[in-house]
């Protein structure tokens, strides 16, 4: 019988943040595929896990992925772990999971720590709706395209960032998003964990004076519905009522429905639109 692939979440800092199910699985599988075998050895030695290790990371995934699939097809059970947190989240593990499904391999996900959710719950910002962007693209053109998309994002935004790029990213976020609330979280679950609730402008001032250190997660306030509505109404107000009506009627929308849409766009009542049209006539 074919083996199974187990996606195993491991601690993002504190070694006690691991589930019993993950520990048992790491002991019982035939092989552990780790992003960095030297880094993962610390965790395995701590829990006296002697399962063989092999590397699987972004630099060898093209050749190593098919090799792991072959082992799975031969009946070996494999656990996939990343340096910290949940594999396949901003991680090359997503490619191995895709390969497994393409080859009919059963995949199990064993839940546990992930930095983005830990940061979100600590941020003090809205948690019901959020957008996880991981690291912004390193390519400048793609990076600016993503920032442009985030300008009108109403959900809470979660980003990962390296210390040496933090100030650049904060400046770009301020340029594109304005002065939003932001929580900067550093070294989550570790001894020197830090949670800084601030604004983008204040954060820029802070990191102009001091060097950023450690692994960083940024949680940024989304644009409010009121701001979006105001901007939308401002855009529509550049049209006359007649032009606004024609915009919808030219799409085949009947006059009554078009009046409803125009009223909603402008934040007024349908009666106001009706009266305006009468005055225009």
Rosetta blueprint (number, residue, H / E / L):
1 X L
2 X L
3 X L
4 X E
5 X E
6 X E
7 X E
8 X E
9 X L
10 X E
11 X L
12 X L
13 X L
14 X L
15 X L
16 X L
17 X L
18 X L
19 X L
20 X H
21 X H
22 X H
23 X H
24 X H
25 X H
26 X H
27 X H
28 X H
29 X L
30 X L
31 X E
32 X E
33 X E
34 X E
35 X L
36 X L
37 X H
38 X H
39 X H
40 X H
41 X H
42 X H
43 X H
44 X H
45 X H
46 X H
47 X L
48 X L
49 X L
50 X L
51 X L
52 X L
53 X E
54 X E
55 X E
56 X L
57 X L
58 X L
59 X L
60 X L
61 X H
62 X H
63 X H
64 X H
65 X H
66 X H
67 X H
68 X H
69 X H
70 X H
71 X H
72 X H
73 X H
74 X L
75 X L
76 X L
77 X L
78 X E
79 X E
80 X E
81 X E
82 X L
83 X L
84 X L
85 X E
86 X L
87 X L
88 X L
89 X L
90 X L
91 X L
92 X L
93 X H
94 X H
95 X H
96 X H
97 X H
98 X H
99 X H
100 X H
101 X H
102 X H
103 X L
104 X L
105 X L
106 X E
107 X E
108 X E
109 X E
110 X E
111 X L
112 X L
113 X L
114 X L
115 X H
116 X H
117 X H
118 X H
119 X H
120 X H
121 X H
122 X H
123 X H
124 X L
125 X L
126 X L
127 X L
128 X L
129 X L
130 X E
131 X E
132 X E
133 X E
134 X E
135 X E
136 X L
137 X L
138 X L
139 X L
140 X H
141 X H
142 X H
143 X H
144 X H
145 X H
146 X H
147 X H
148 X H
149 X H
150 X H
151 X L
152 X L
153 X L
154 X L
155 X L
156 X E
157 X E
158 X E
159 X E
160 X E
161 X E
162 X L
163 X H
164 X H
165 X H
166 X H
167 X H
168 X H
169 X H
170 X H
171 X H
172 X H
173 X H
174 X H
175 X H
176 X H
177 X H
178 X L
179 X L
180 X L
181 X E
182 X E
183 X E
184 X E
185 X E
186 X E
187 X L
188 X L
189 X L
190 X L
191 X L
192 X L
193 X L
194 X E
195 X E
196 X E
197 X E
198 X E
199 X E
200 X H
201 X H
202 X H
203 X H
204 X H
205 X H
206 X H
207 X H
208 X H
209 X H
210 X L
211 X L
212 X L
213 X L
214 X L
215 X L
216 X E
217 X E
218 X E
219 X E
220 X E
221 X L
222 X L
223 X L
224 X L
225 X H
226 X H
227 X H
228 X H
229 X H
230 X H
231 X H
232 X H
233 X H
234 X H
235 X H
236 X H
237 X L
238 X L
239 X L
240 X L
241 X H
242 X H
243 X H
244 X H
245 X H
246 X H
247 X H
248 X H
249 X H
250 X L
251 X L
252 X L
253 X L
254 X L
255 X H
256 X H
257 X H
258 X H
259 X H
260 X H
261 X H
262 X H
263 X H
264 X H
265 X H
266 X H
267 X L
268 X L
269 X L
270 X H
271 X H
272 X H
273 X H
274 X H
275 X H
276 X H
277 X H
278 X H
279 X H
280 X H
281 X L
